[in-house]
Amino acid sequence: MAVTLKKGQGISLKKNENDLSMVTIGLGWDIREEKKGFLGGLFAKKEAEYDLDVIAFLCGADGKVQNFGSTEGGRSTLVGGDIIFFNSMRHHSGQIWMTGDNRTGAGEGDDEQVIVKLNDLPEQYAKVVFVVQIYNGQENGQSFGKVQNAFIRAEDGKGQEMARFDLSGGAQYENCRSMLFAELVREAGGWKFNAIGAPSQSDSFVEWLKQYS
């Protein structure tokens, strides 16, 4: 039976209790629709759709990302490194990848998934951090204040949900455009899933990455 976590809580995922050979990290959300009157709906400017992206950082024992991918013009592209995102969806180890980009969050269940073979993830990786950003949120005047029914969950290789963290927006997230949602930390006998839910005003995961570099 899945354990529902609150912000700041964590749970150990033991190899001898769960099938960690292929773990699904599923994330989902809905966007709250604003009710408008007839004239408001007739003359209102069409809003841009919310595009939420999930990003995963693979960190070493020092809690830092080591590989920032290929370089172009003397600058890191992040492609092919230890950051899993929309331009680099599969890690070079072959043990962690994204299944695709749901641009609207429409539909039931997971909107995006990250698959990770925890049992086979190279020992050099001690932590996997999950960040969610609102793409172009600043430009479009969007924030987590309108995001509701957001969740992140961990499901084992047999389809059993092990842990879940629910988090909805509201007034306290009106200026939040990205969030450090959760992390997996390697420990003896398995991994620990920590629910974090730390907000940021930035709409770019690169600002979070600076804390891990």
N, C-alpha and C positions, 0 to 999 in steps of 0.2 A: 504494500500500500504506500502511495506517494506521501511524502512529508511536505506540508505546506510551510514555507519559510516566511518570516518577516524580515524586513530590512535589517541588516547587520547579523543575521543568523547564518549558520552553516550546518552541513551534515556530511558525515563521512560515507563515501561510496566504496564499500569493501569488495575486493575481488572474490572472496569466498562467499559473498552474499548476493552479488549482482553479476550479470554478464557484461563486463566492461570491454568486450572484444570489439563492439561497434556501438558507440553511444550517440544518440541523437540529441542535440541541443536545439530545441524548438522554441521559436519566438513568435508572438502574435500580438495584434493590437487592432483597435477600431478608432476611427476618427469621428468625433462628435459633430453632428450636423447642426448648424444654426438654423433656427426657425425664423423665417422671414414672411412678412406680410405680402399681399399680392403685388403692390407697387414696388416694394423692396426687392422682390424676386424678379420683377420685370425690368428694373433699371440697374440692379446691382451688377457690378463688374464680376465676371466669372473668376472664382478663386483657383489658383493652381492646386493640383492634387498633391497631397502629402506623399513624399517618397522617403520612406524610412529604410536605412541600410544597416545591416549587421556587419560588424568587423571583429575579427579575432586576432589577438596578439599572442604569439608564442614566446615565452620568456624563459631565461635560464635560471639557475639557482640564485643569482644575484637580483632576480626580479626584473631584469632588463632584456629588451629585444636585442639580439646580437647581429642579425642579418637583415639589412634594409633593402635587399634586392639589387637589381642591376642599376647602373648609372647611365645617365644620358646628359651630355653637355656638362659633365662634372657634378650633376645632381642626382640623388637617389630617386628612383622611380617607384620603389617599394614592390615592384613586380618581381616575383620569384624569390622573395625573402620570407621572413617569419611573420608577415602580416597577411591575413586572409581577408580579402575585400573584393569589391565588384570588378576590379581590373586584374585580380590575381586570386582566382577562386579555389585553387587546389595547391596545397603545400607541396614543396619538392620532395618531402619524405614519403608522400603518398598516404599518410595516415590521418589527414584532416582536410576536409573540403566543404565548400558551400554547395547547396543543391540548386540555387537559383535566386533571382531577385524579384520578389513580389513588390511592384512599385506602389500599390495602393493600399494593401492590407485588407482587401476585400475577401470575403468568404470565411468559412468556419475553420477551426483548427489552426495549425501552424501557418504563419505567413512566410517565414523563412526558416531554414534549417541549416545547422552546421553538423556534419558527421565527423566523429573523431574516434579512432581506434585507440582507446586509452592504453590497452595492454601492450600495444606495439609502438606507441609514441616514443621516439628516441629518448634515452635517459637525460640528455642534455637539456630537455625541456621540463621545467619544474612547475610551470604555471601557464594557464591559458586564460586570457582576459577577454570578456565580451563587451563590446561597446555598440550602442545604437545611436545613429545620427539622423537628423532630418536634412536631407540633401537640399541645399539652397534655402534652408529655413530662414536665414537672415533676410535674404533678398525677397522672399515671398511672404514675409511677415508671419511665419508659422512657428509654433512652439509645442511643447509637450502639454501645454494647458488644455489643448483640444484632443489629446490622445487619451483614450479610455480602454479599459479591459486589457491592458498590456500585461504580458506574462513572459517568463522564460522558464523552461522545464528541461529536465534531463530524463531521458528514456533509455533503458538498457537494451542489449542486443536481442532480448526476448520480447521486447515490446512493453515491458513493465516500467511505468513512470516511477522514478525514484525520488525526485524532488521537484518542487515547483515554487516560483516566486511571482506573486501577482502584484502589479503596480499600476495604478491609474493616475492620470494627470489631475489637473485642478489649478486653482489660483496660485498655489506655491510653485508651479512649474511654468508660469506664463512666460518667463524669460529663459527657459531651458530649451536648448535645441540639440543637445546630445547628452548621453548618459552612459556612465560606467555601470552596466546592468548587473553583472555577476562574474565570477571567476571559478576556475577549477585549479586546485593546488595539489601537487603530488605529495603523498604522505605514505608512511609504512603500510603496506597491505592494500593500497588503492589510492583514491583521490578524495579531496574534500570539495564540496560545492558550496560556495559562499554567495549569499544574496547581498548585493551592495546598494544599488540604486542611488548613486551619486550623480547629481545633475551638473551641467555646465551650460553657460550662455553660448558657447561656440557651436556652430553647426558642422564643424569638421573634426573627424577623428584624429587628425594630425595633431591637434592641441593635446589630446589625451596621450598620443604616442610620445610626445615630448617628456612626459612623466616616466616613460619606460625606456628611455634612451640615454 
